[in-house]
Amino acid sequence: MRKFRSLTYNYNFDENTGYFERWGKTVADDPEFSIFGNEILDIEITDICNGVNGKVCPFCYKSNKPTNTNNMSLENFKTVIDKMPKIITQIAIGADAQATANPHIWKMMEYSRSKGIVPNITVADISNDTADKLAKYCGAVSVSLYDDKNYCYDSVKKLVDRGMKQINIHVMVHKNNLAQIYDVFDDYRDDERLKGMNSIVLLSLKKKGRGETFDTLPQDKFNFLVNYALDNDVPFGFDSCSCHKFLESVKDHEDFKTFSILSEPCESGLFSAYVNVNAEFFPCSFTENTNGWETGIKIDNDTDFLKDIWYNSRTIRFRVKLLANGRNCPIYQI
């Protein structure tokens, strides 16, 4: 259990389970943001992706594809990690579907572990060898669902068979895949490959990249989806982008207070950060190439993270806007 204590910001973090608690002056006080920097980091180590079965993800907001050529160097990765604030607990590595595009990925995870930072990752179609390495280094692994669910389910089983507990399925939620999501909920109970996994995580559509061609699921249909999972004891979670939408769906539920405690809305620039393949900081990966964030803030050997990044005027402006918007996304209509 890692612990951090100060007068206005405190946390407990279990490195084995990912369980996390944060509070301010008292346990009833929630800090608006971490004055000490980010707790978690999304870090992109490649923009190359071959997709699954010869097809790239149709809703990839990064529009990654096989013909891209950018891999983060091991040197840049180490520089970014070394510049992170002392409170950081874990990183989410942005890789390709097979976790094979960047040849330094395992050295990166090893380095992260050597610094006391837990690496996590999202994949889609992994080999037995990759499953071995993910089980060795990662705290949590999410497996993205494509049209053919078997790639996802087979990958989940490989990880569960290696003793991993924090295995999630990532499902992009949009207007046209409701039937697929209900199928996954039912498969959780019926498909032996999913026994022992942790949760099905619902991701809200942001209309960016290839995701621009999809439509957001209306609130009423999202409500049915959530209540179906609750009624059928299907373990589920969601990205922070979905928090307000989820709380709206359970506002009349008897366990609403508990749900609220376990839910966190957008934490970009408040408790989390994103660094792209070029070692540039953005509040989150979806802000890249948007108004005010056409370029990121470079992280190099001379960077003072708190001074140059966390308290950069651009970061502060984004933070103020996000907080003024009730931690609703200030860029996308979720």
C-alpha positions as CSV (number, residue, x, y, z in Angstrom):
1,M,0.0,0.0,0.0
2,R,1.5,3.3,-1.1
3,K,0.5,6.3,0.9
4,F,0.8,10.1,0.4
5,R,0.0,12.6,3.1
6,S,-0.2,16.4,3.1
7,L,-2.4,19.0,4.7
8,T,-4.8,19.3,1.7
9,Y,-4.2,16.2,-0.4
10,N,-3.9,12.6,0.6
11,Y,-4.2,9.1,-0.9
12,N,-3.9,5.4,-0.4
13,F,-3.0,3.2,-3.3
14,D,-2.9,-0.6,-3.4
15,E,-0.3,-1.6,-6.0
16,N,-1.7,-5.2,-6.2
17,T,-5.3,-4.4,-6.8
18,G,-5.4,-0.8,-8.1
19,Y,-7.7,0.2,-5.2
20,F,-7.4,3.9,-4.7
21,E,-8.6,6.4,-2.1
22,R,-8.2,10.2,-2.2
23,W,-9.2,12.9,0.2
24,G,-8.3,16.5,1.3
25,K,-8.2,18.2,4.7
26,T,-10.7,15.6,5.9
27,V,-12.1,12.3,4.5
28,A,-15.2,14.2,3.6
29,D,-13.3,16.7,1.5
30,D,-12.5,16.1,-2.2
31,P,-9.6,18.2,-3.6
32,E,-10.4,20.0,-6.8
33,F,-7.1,18.9,-8.3
34,S,-3.7,17.6,-7.2
35,I,-1.4,20.4,-6.3
36,F,1.5,18.0,-6.5
37,G,1.0,16.8,-10.2
38,N,-0.7,13.9,-11.8
39,E,-1.5,10.6,-10.1
40,I,-1.7,8.7,-13.4
41,L,-0.3,9.1,-16.9
42,D,-1.5,8.0,-20.3
43,I,1.6,7.5,-22.4
44,E,1.5,6.7,-26.2
45,I,4.5,4.6,-27.3
46,T,3.5,4.1,-30.9
47,D,1.0,5.3,-33.5
48,I,1.4,2.1,-35.5
49,C,-1.5,-0.4,-35.4
50,N,-2.4,-3.4,-37.6
51,G,-5.8,-3.8,-36.0
52,V,-7.4,-7.3,-35.7
53,N,-7.6,-9.8,-38.5
54,G,-6.4,-7.3,-41.1
55,K,-8.8,-4.6,-40.1
56,V,-8.1,-1.4,-38.1
57,C,-10.6,-0.3,-35.5
58,P,-13.3,1.6,-37.2
59,F,-13.8,4.1,-34.4
60,C,-10.1,4.7,-33.4
61,Y,-10.0,8.4,-32.4
62,K,-6.2,8.3,-33.0
63,S,-6.8,7.0,-36.6
64,N,-3.8,4.7,-36.1
65,K,-2.9,2.4,-39.0
66,P,-0.2,0.0,-40.2
67,T,1.5,2.6,-42.4
68,N,2.2,5.0,-39.5
69,T,5.9,5.0,-38.5
70,N,6.3,6.6,-35.1
71,N,7.6,4.7,-32.1
72,M,8.7,6.4,-28.9
73,S,12.3,5.7,-28.1
74,L,13.3,4.0,-24.9
75,E,15.4,7.1,-24.0
76,N,12.4,9.4,-24.4
77,F,10.2,7.1,-22.4
78,K,12.7,7.0,-19.5
79,T,13.0,10.8,-19.7
80,V,9.2,11.2,-19.4
81,I,9.0,8.7,-16.5
82,D,11.9,10.4,-14.7
83,K,10.1,13.8,-15.0
84,M,6.9,12.5,-13.5
85,P,5.9,13.9,-10.0
86,K,6.6,11.8,-7.0
87,I,2.9,11.0,-6.4
88,I,2.4,9.1,-9.7
89,T,1.0,5.6,-9.1
90,Q,0.5,4.1,-12.5
91,I,0.7,4.6,-16.3
92,A,-1.6,3.5,-19.1
93,I,0.5,2.5,-22.1
94,G,-1.0,3.4,-25.5
95,A,0.2,0.7,-27.8
96,D,-1.1,-1.4,-30.8
97,A,-3.6,-4.2,-30.8
98,Q,-0.9,-6.9,-30.4
99,A,1.5,-4.9,-28.3
100,T,4.3,-5.7,-30.7
101,A,4.8,-2.4,-32.8
102,N,7.3,-0.8,-30.4
103,P,10.3,-3.1,-29.9
104,H,11.1,-1.5,-26.5
105,I,7.7,-2.1,-24.9
106,W,9.0,-4.7,-22.3
107,K,12.0,-2.6,-21.4
108,M,9.6,0.3,-20.9
109,M,7.4,-1.7,-18.6
110,E,10.4,-3.0,-16.7
111,Y,11.7,0.6,-16.3
112,S,8.4,1.8,-15.1
113,R,8.3,-1.0,-12.5
114,S,11.8,-0.2,-11.4
115,K,10.5,3.3,-10.5
116,G,7.6,2.0,-8.5
117,I,5.0,2.9,-11.2
118,V,2.5,0.2,-12.2
119,P,2.1,-0.2,-16.0
120,N,-1.3,-1.0,-17.5
121,I,-2.2,-1.4,-21.2
122,T,-5.0,-1.9,-23.7
123,V,-4.6,-4.6,-26.3
124,A,-7.0,-6.5,-28.7
125,D,-5.4,-9.7,-30.1
126,I,-2.4,-11.1,-28.3
127,S,-0.1,-14.2,-28.6
128,N,0.7,-16.5,-25.8
129,D,4.2,-15.0,-25.6
130,T,2.7,-11.5,-25.2
131,A,0.3,-12.7,-22.6
132,D,3.2,-14.1,-20.6
133,K,4.9,-10.7,-20.6
134,L,1.8,-8.8,-19.8
135,A,1.1,-11.0,-16.8
136,K,4.7,-10.4,-15.6
137,Y,4.7,-6.6,-15.8
138,C,1.1,-5.2,-15.8
139,G,-1.2,-4.4,-13.0
140,A,-4.3,-4.3,-15.3
141,V,-4.9,-5.2,-19.0
142,S,-7.9,-4.2,-21.0
143,V,-8.9,-6.0,-24.2
144,S,-10.8,-4.1,-26.8
145,L,-13.8,-5.6,-28.5
146,Y,-13.9,-5.8,-32.3
147,D,-16.6,-7.1,-34.6
148,D,-15.4,-10.6,-34.1
149,K,-15.6,-11.1,-30.4
150,N,-13.5,-14.3,-30.4
151,Y,-10.2,-12.4,-30.7
152,C,-11.2,-10.4,-27.6
153,Y,-12.4,-13.4,-25.6
154,D,-9.4,-15.6,-26.5
155,S,-7.1,-12.9,-25.4
156,V,-9.0,-12.5,-22.1
157,K,-8.7,-16.2,-21.4
158,K,-4.9,-16.2,-22.1
159,L,-4.5,-13.5,-19.4
160,V,-6.8,-15.1,-16.9
161,D,-5.1,-18.4,-17.4
162,R,-1.8,-16.7,-16.3
163,G,-3.3,-15.6,-13.0
164,M,-4.2,-12.0,-13.8
165,K,-7.2,-10.6,-11.9
166,Q,-7.6,-7.1,-13.3
167,I,-8.6,-8.0,-16.8
168,N,-11.3,-5.9,-18.4
169,I,-13.1,-5.8,-21.8
170,H,-13.2,-2.4,-23.4
171,V,-16.4,-1.7,-25.4
172,M,-16.9,1.5,-27.3
173,V,-20.6,2.6,-26.8
174,H,-22.3,4.2,-29.8
175,K,-25.7,4.3,-31.4
176,N,-25.2,1.3,-33.7
177,N,-23.6,-1.4,-31.4
178,L,-26.2,-1.9,-28.7
179,A,-27.0,-5.5,-29.7
180,Q,-23.3,-6.3,-29.5
181,I,-23.0,-4.8,-26.0
182,Y,-26.0,-6.8,-24.7
183,D,-24.4,-9.9,-26.2
184,V,-21.2,-9.3,-24.3
185,F,-23.2,-8.8,-21.0
186,D,-24.8,-12.2,-21.7
187,D,-21.5,-13.8,-22.7
188,Y,-20.0,-12.8,-19.3
189,R,-22.3,-15.3,-17.7
190,D,-22.3,-18.0,-20.4
191,D,-18.8,-18.0,-22.1
192,E,-16.2,-20.0,-20.2
193,R,-13.4,-17.8,-21.7
194,L,-14.6,-14.9,-19.6
195,K,-14.6,-16.6,-16.2
196,G,-12.2,-14.9,-13.9
197,M,-12.1,-11.6,-15.6
198,N,-12.8,-8.3,-13.7
199,S,-15.2,-6.1,-15.6
200,I,-16.8,-4.9,-18.8
201,V,-15.8,-1.2,-19.3
202,L,-18.1,1.0,-21.3
203,L,-16.3,3.8,-23.3
204,S,-18.1,6.9,-24.4
205,L,-17.8,7.9,-28.0
206,K,-15.8,11.1,-28.8
207,K,-16.3,12.2,-32.4
208,K,-12.6,12.4,-33.3
209,G,-10.5,10.6,-36.0
210,R,-12.3,7.6,-37.4
211,G,-14.9,8.0,-34.6
212,E,-16.3,11.0,-36.3
213,T,-18.5,8.7,-38.5
214,F,-20.3,7.3,-35.4
215,D,-23.2,8.7,-33.3
216,T,-23.4,9.0,-29.6
217,L,-25.8,6.8,-27.7
218,P,-28.8,8.8,-26.3
219,Q,-29.2,8.9,-22.5
220,D,-32.4,6.9,-22.4
221,K,-30.8,3.9,-24.2
222,F,-27.7,4.3,-22.0
223,N,-30.0,4.0,-19.0
224,F,-31.4,0.7,-20.2
225,L,-27.9,-0.6,-20.8
226,V,-26.8,0.3,-17.2
227,N,-29.9,-1.1,-15.6
228,Y,-29.6,-4.4,-17.6
229,A,-26.1,-4.8,-16.3
230,L,-27.2,-4.1,-12.7
231,D,-30.3,-6.4,-12.9
232,N,-28.2,-9.2,-14.3
233,D,-25.2,-8.9,-11.9
234,V,-22.8,-8.1,-14.8
235,P,-19.7,-6.3,-13.4
236,F,-19.2,-3.1,-15.4
237,G,-17.3,0.1,-15.3
238,F,-16.8,3.1,-17.6
239,D,-14.3,5.8,-18.6
240,S,-14.3,9.1,-16.7
241,C,-15.9,10.7,-19.8
242,S,-19.0,8.6,-19.1
243,C,-19.3,9.5,-15.4
244,H,-22.1,12.1,-15.6
245,K,-24.0,10.0,-18.0
246,F,-23.7,7.0,-15.7
247,L,-24.8,9.0,-12.6
248,E,-27.8,10.3,-14.5
249,S,-28.8,6.7,-15.4
250,V,-28.8,5.6,-11.7
251,K,-30.0,8.9,-10.0
252,D,-33.1,7.0,-8.6
253,H,-31.2,3.9,-7.6
254,E,-31.1,2.9,-3.9
255,D,-27.3,2.7,-4.1
256,F,-26.8,6.1,-5.8
257,K,-24.7,7.4,-3.0
258,T,-22.3,4.5,-3.2
259,F,-22.2,4.8,-7.0
260,S,-21.3,8.5,-6.7
261,I,-18.4,7.7,-4.3
262,L,-17.0,5.1,-6.8
263,S,-17.4,7.4,-9.8
264,E,-15.0,10.1,-11.0
265,P,-15.7,12.5,-13.9
266,C,-13.0,14.0,-16.2
267,E,-9.7,14.2,-14.3
268,S,-7.6,15.6,-17.2
269,G,-5.1,18.2,-15.9
270,L,-6.6,17.6,-12.5
271,F,-5.3,14.2,-11.5
272,S,-4.1,12.8,-14.8
273,A,-2.0,13.7,-17.8
274,Y,-1.3,12.5,-21.3
275,V,2.0,12.3,-23.2
276,N,2.0,11.5,-26.9
277,V,4.5,9.5,-29.0
278,N,6.6,12.6,-29.5
279,A,7.0,13.1,-25.7
280,E,4.5,16.1,-25.7
281,F,2.1,16.7,-22.8
282,F,-1.6,17.3,-23.3
283,P,-4.3,17.3,-20.6
284,C,-5.7,14.1,-22.2
285,S,-5.3,12.2,-25.5
286,F,-8.6,13.7,-26.9
287,T,-7.3,17.3,-26.5
288,E,-4.5,16.7,-28.9
289,N,-4.9,18.9,-32.0
290,T,-7.9,20.8,-30.6
291,N,-8.3,24.5,-30.1
292,G,-5.5,25.7,-27.8
293,W,-3.7,22.4,-28.0
294,E,-2.6,22.3,-31.6
295,T,0.8,21.4,-30.2
296,G,1.7,19.9,-26.9
297,I,4.3,20.9,-24.3
298,K,7.6,19.1,-24.9
299,I,9.1,17.0,-22.1
300,D,12.9,16.7,-22.2
301,N,15.9,16.6,-19.9
302,D,15.5,20.3,-18.9
303,T,11.8,20.0,-18.0
304,D,10.6,20.9,-14.5
305,F,7.3,19.0,-14.6
306,L,5.4,21.1,-12.0
307,K,6.7,24.5,-13.2
308,D,6.8,23.8,-17.0
309,I,3.8,21.4,-17.4
310,W,1.4,21.2,-14.4
311,Y,1.4,25.0,-13.8
312,N,1.9,26.0,-17.3
313,S,-0.6,28.8,-18.3
314,R,-2.1,26.5,-20.9
315,T,-2.7,23.7,-18.4
316,I,-4.1,26.2,-15.9
317,R,-6.6,27.6,-18.4
318,F,-7.8,24.1,-19.3
319,R,-8.1,23.2,-15.6
320,V,-10.1,26.3,-14.8
321,K,-12.4,25.7,-17.8
322,L,-13.0,22.0,-16.9
323,L,-13.8,22.8,-13.2
324,A,-16.1,25.7,-14.2
325,N,-17.9,23.2,-16.5
326,G,-18.6,20.9,-13.5
327,R,-15.9,18.5,-14.8
328,N,-17.9,17.9,-18.0
329,C,-15.8,17.6,-21.1
330,P,-15.2,21.2,-22.4
331,I,-14.4,19.9,-25.9
332,Y,-16.7,17.0,-26.9
333,Q,-20.5,16.5,-26.6
334,I,-20.5,13.2,-24.6
